Amino acid sequence: MALDSFLLDLLEDPVDHGSLLYVPSKDVLFNPRLRIVYEVRDSIPVMLPDETRPVDEEEERSFNDDPDARLTGLR
């Protein structure tokens, strides 16, 4: 189940306070500046810095190429 648009408008990275890229097909929130992802489990974003994982170039490319991905935060 995809995250609610209202919630996505409010979400920002807890470490650098920037926007994230929500990739619903992978259930992740991606921070392109730090090249890490936060998992979305059971429609709940796990925004704990200790729970992140690094992203390699191939995975980053797949996130950026996903047509359903969208930025979080108010623009």
Biotite code that builds the C-alpha atoms (Angstrom):
import biotite.structure as struc

atoms = struc.array([
    struc.Atom([0.000, 0.000, 0.000], chain_id="A", res_id=1, res_name="MET", atom_name="CA", element="C"),
    struc.Atom([1.388, 3.403, -1.006], chain_id="A", res_id=2, res_name="ALA", atom_name="CA", element="C"),
    struc.Atom([2.033, 6.141, 1.514], chain_id="A", res_id=3, res_name="LEU", atom_name="CA", element="C"),
    struc.Atom([-0.525, 8.917, 1.827], chain_id="A", res_id=4, res_name="ASP", atom_name="CA", element="C"),
    struc.Atom([0.190, 12.127, -0.136], chain_id="A", res_id=5, res_name="SER", atom_name="CA", element="C"),
    struc.Atom([-0.382, 14.239, 2.979], chain_id="A", res_id=6, res_name="PHE", atom_name="CA", element="C"),
    struc.Atom([2.261, 12.263, 4.874], chain_id="A", res_id=7, res_name="LEU", atom_name="CA", element="C"),
    struc.Atom([4.690, 12.499, 1.955], chain_id="A", res_id=8, res_name="LEU", atom_name="CA", element="C"),
    struc.Atom([4.307, 16.284, 1.967], chain_id="A", res_id=9, res_name="ASP", atom_name="CA", element="C"),
    struc.Atom([5.456, 16.330, 5.601], chain_id="A", res_id=10, res_name="LEU", atom_name="CA", element="C"),
    struc.Atom([8.333, 13.851, 5.450], chain_id="A", res_id=11, res_name="LEU", atom_name="CA", element="C"),
    struc.Atom([11.945, 14.968, 5.416], chain_id="A", res_id=12, res_name="GLU", atom_name="CA", element="C"),
    struc.Atom([15.200, 13.231, 6.220], chain_id="A", res_id=13, res_name="ASP", atom_name="CA", element="C"),
    struc.Atom([15.775, 13.218, 10.009], chain_id="A", res_id=14, res_name="PRO", atom_name="CA", element="C"),
    struc.Atom([19.538, 13.650, 9.543], chain_id="A", res_id=15, res_name="VAL", atom_name="CA", element="C"),
    struc.Atom([19.948, 16.425, 6.956], chain_id="A", res_id=16, res_name="ASP", atom_name="CA", element="C"),
    struc.Atom([16.321, 17.663, 6.885], chain_id="A", res_id=17, res_name="HIS", atom_name="CA", element="C"),
    struc.Atom([16.130, 17.541, 3.083], chain_id="A", res_id=18, res_name="GLY", atom_name="CA", element="C"),
    struc.Atom([13.617, 15.984, 0.721], chain_id="A", res_id=19, res_name="SER", atom_name="CA", element="C"),
    struc.Atom([13.512, 12.257, 0.087], chain_id="A", res_id=20, res_name="LEU", atom_name="CA", element="C"),
    struc.Atom([12.575, 10.301, -3.003], chain_id="A", res_id=21, res_name="LEU", atom_name="CA", element="C"),
    struc.Atom([9.687, 7.946, -2.264], chain_id="A", res_id=22, res_name="TYR", atom_name="CA", element="C"),
    struc.Atom([9.864, 4.831, -4.453], chain_id="A", res_id=23, res_name="VAL", atom_name="CA", element="C"),
    struc.Atom([6.627, 2.915, -3.858], chain_id="A", res_id=24, res_name="PRO", atom_name="CA", element="C"),
    struc.Atom([7.614, -0.071, -5.999], chain_id="A", res_id=25, res_name="SER", atom_name="CA", element="C"),
    struc.Atom([10.568, -0.724, -3.664], chain_id="A", res_id=26, res_name="LYS", atom_name="CA", element="C"),
    struc.Atom([8.932, 0.496, -0.412], chain_id="A", res_id=27, res_name="ASP", atom_name="CA", element="C"),
    struc.Atom([11.786, 2.894, 0.332], chain_id="A", res_id=28, res_name="VAL", atom_name="CA", element="C"),
    struc.Atom([12.504, 6.538, 0.941], chain_id="A", res_id=29, res_name="LEU", atom_name="CA", element="C"),
    struc.Atom([15.813, 7.433, -0.702], chain_id="A", res_id=30, res_name="PHE", atom_name="CA", element="C"),
    struc.Atom([18.125, 10.273, 0.326], chain_id="A", res_id=31, res_name="ASN", atom_name="CA", element="C"),
    struc.Atom([20.210, 11.073, -2.781], chain_id="A", res_id=32, res_name="PRO", atom_name="CA", element="C"),
    struc.Atom([22.539, 13.401, -0.878], chain_id="A", res_id=33, res_name="ARG", atom_name="CA", element="C"),
    struc.Atom([23.629, 10.734, 1.617], chain_id="A", res_id=34, res_name="LEU", atom_name="CA", element="C"),
    struc.Atom([22.907, 7.775, -0.715], chain_id="A", res_id=35, res_name="ARG", atom_name="CA", element="C"),
    struc.Atom([20.940, 5.882, 1.921], chain_id="A", res_id=36, res_name="ILE", atom_name="CA", element="C"),
    struc.Atom([17.422, 4.458, 2.104], chain_id="A", res_id=37, res_name="VAL", atom_name="CA", element="C"),
    struc.Atom([14.828, 4.237, 4.813], chain_id="A", res_id=38, res_name="TYR", atom_name="CA", element="C"),
    struc.Atom([12.576, 1.201, 4.521], chain_id="A", res_id=39, res_name="GLU", atom_name="CA", element="C"),
    struc.Atom([8.781, 1.435, 4.507], chain_id="A", res_id=40, res_name="VAL", atom_name="CA", element="C"),
    struc.Atom([7.363, -1.510, 6.456], chain_id="A", res_id=41, res_name="ARG", atom_name="CA", element="C"),
    struc.Atom([3.633, -2.234, 6.527], chain_id="A", res_id=42, res_name="ASP", atom_name="CA", element="C"),
    struc.Atom([2.998, 1.301, 5.175], chain_id="A", res_id=43, res_name="SER", atom_name="CA", element="C"),
    struc.Atom([5.042, 2.843, 8.007], chain_id="A", res_id=44, res_name="ILE", atom_name="CA", element="C"),
    struc.Atom([8.248, 4.740, 7.140], chain_id="A", res_id=45, res_name="PRO", atom_name="CA", element="C"),
    struc.Atom([11.071, 3.640, 9.435], chain_id="A", res_id=46, res_name="VAL", atom_name="CA", element="C"),
    struc.Atom([12.886, 6.960, 9.800], chain_id="A", res_id=47, res_name="MET", atom_name="CA", element="C"),
    struc.Atom([15.571, 5.841, 12.247], chain_id="A", res_id=48, res_name="LEU", atom_name="CA", element="C"),
    struc.Atom([19.144, 6.677, 11.168], chain_id="A", res_id=49, res_name="PRO", atom_name="CA", element="C"),
    struc.Atom([20.366, 3.367, 12.613], chain_id="A", res_id=50, res_name="ASP", atom_name="CA", element="C"),
    struc.Atom([17.964, 1.479, 10.328], chain_id="A", res_id=51, res_name="GLU", atom_name="CA", element="C"),
    struc.Atom([19.248, 2.938, 7.027], chain_id="A", res_id=52, res_name="THR", atom_name="CA", element="C"),
    struc.Atom([21.277, 1.086, 4.440], chain_id="A", res_id=53, res_name="ARG", atom_name="CA", element="C"),
    struc.Atom([23.637, 2.366, 1.767], chain_id="A", res_id=54, res_name="PRO", atom_name="CA", element="C"),
    struc.Atom([22.690, 2.416, -1.920], chain_id="A", res_id=55, res_name="VAL", atom_name="CA", element="C"),
    struc.Atom([24.971, 1.544, -4.828], chain_id="A", res_id=56, res_name="ASP", atom_name="CA", element="C"),
    struc.Atom([24.942, 3.350, -8.183], chain_id="A", res_id=57, res_name="GLU", atom_name="CA", element="C"),
    struc.Atom([22.791, 0.753, -9.939], chain_id="A", res_id=58, res_name="GLU", atom_name="CA", element="C"),
    struc.Atom([20.104, 0.863, -7.278], chain_id="A", res_id=59, res_name="GLU", atom_name="CA", element="C"),
    struc.Atom([20.211, 4.671, -7.219], chain_id="A", res_id=60, res_name="GLU", atom_name="CA", element="C"),
    struc.Atom([19.696, 4.715, -10.986], chain_id="A", res_id=61, res_name="ARG", atom_name="CA", element="C"),
    struc.Atom([16.687, 2.407, -10.662], chain_id="A", res_id=62, res_name="SER", atom_name="CA", element="C"),
    struc.Atom([15.151, 4.737, -8.059], chain_id="A", res_id=63, res_name="PHE", atom_name="CA", element="C"),
    struc.Atom([15.663, 7.792, -10.265], chain_id="A", res_id=64, res_name="ASN", atom_name="CA", element="C"),
    struc.Atom([14.242, 6.011, -13.307], chain_id="A", res_id=65, res_name="ASP", atom_name="CA", element="C"),
    struc.Atom([11.095, 4.806, -11.530], chain_id="A", res_id=66, res_name="ASP", atom_name="CA", element="C"),
    struc.Atom([8.122, 6.674, -13.066], chain_id="A", res_id=67, res_name="PRO", atom_name="CA", element="C"),
    struc.Atom([6.103, 6.401, -9.832], chain_id="A", res_id=68, res_name="ASP", atom_name="CA", element="C"),
    struc.Atom([8.812, 7.906, -7.591], chain_id="A", res_id=69, res_name="ALA", atom_name="CA", element="C"),
    struc.Atom([8.119, 11.312, -6.076], chain_id="A", res_id=70, res_name="ARG", atom_name="CA", element="C"),
    struc.Atom([9.865, 13.791, -3.834], chain_id="A", res_id=71, res_name="LEU", atom_name="CA", element="C"),
    struc.Atom([8.696, 14.307, -0.282], chain_id="A", res_id=72, res_name="THR", atom_name="CA", element="C"),
    struc.Atom([8.280, 17.608, 1.494], chain_id="A", res_id=73, res_name="GLY", atom_name="CA", element="C"),
    struc.Atom([6.390, 20.712, 0.603], chain_id="A", res_id=74, res_name="LEU", atom_name="CA", element="C"),
    struc.Atom([7.674, 22.458, -2.471], chain_id="A", res_id=75, res_name="ARG", atom_name="CA", element="C"),
])
